[in-house]
Amino acid sequence: MSSTPAKPTVITLAGDEMRSRALAFAQHWTGPHREKSEARTFLDEFFVVFGRDRRAVDARFEHPVGREGVARAVSTCPGPASSSSR
């Protein structure tokens, strides 16, 4: 008997709810912020705009990419065109 982890329930938010969350998110993050110290918080809160938990969709904040981990991907999610690099 194998135990496989249960997949999280995916709830799609209505457009008005996402719009409301996006506006609140933008207002909250307006102004100067410390990018390095607040980057993970920013991404966690960004996913909440869409009703998603970063860990539930297997998004990772940073992971080595390129030759010997020289470059770093900022955020990745499974799927096409899912990473951006600096």
N, C-alpha and C positions, 0 to 999 in steps of 0.2 A: 504494500500500500504506500504510494508516494504522495507526499503532500506538496502540492504546488501552490504558490502564493496566489491569493485571490486578486483578480484584476480590479483596480479602482473603478468605481462608478463614474462615468463621464456625464456631466450635466452641462448641457449647452445653455448659455445665458441668452436672454432676449437682447436684441440690439440696443434697446433703451437702457438696459441694465449695464451692458458693456460701456456704452457711451458715458453714463453717469460715473462708473468706476474710472474710466479713462480720464475724465475731467478732474475728478478728485485726485487721481494719481499725479496728473500734470501740475495741479496746484500745489500738492505736497512737495514735489521735487523741483519747483521753480526756485531759482536763486542759487547761491554758491553752495556747493557740497564737496566733501572730500571723496574723490573718486575711489581711491584705493581702499579706504576704510569703510565705505558705504556701498561698494559695488554689489556685494551679495544681497544686501537688503534691497537695493534697487531692483535687482532681477527677481527676487522673491515677490516683491510687491507688484512688479510688472505682470508676472504670471497670474496674480490674483485678479487683475483687470479682466482676464478672460475666463475666470473661474477655474483656474488650474493650479495645482501644486507642482512646483518645479521638480520635486523628487518623484511624484507620481507619473510624470511624463518622461522620466529618465533624462532630464536636462542636466548638464554639468556646467559648473561655473567656469572652470579653466582646466584644460588638459594639454599636455605637450603635443605639438604637431610639428611637422617638418623634420629636418635632419637633426637628430639627437636632441629634440625638444627645444630647439633654439627659439622658435616662435611659440606663441600661446594663443589658443582660441579663447575668445571671451565667453561665449555661451553657445552650447550646442543642444539641439534637440534631434531626435530621430527623424529622418525624412530628407527629402531633397533640399539643397541650398540651405543647410541648417547651421552653418558656422560662419562666423566672421573672424577675421584675424587682424591683428594690429601690426 
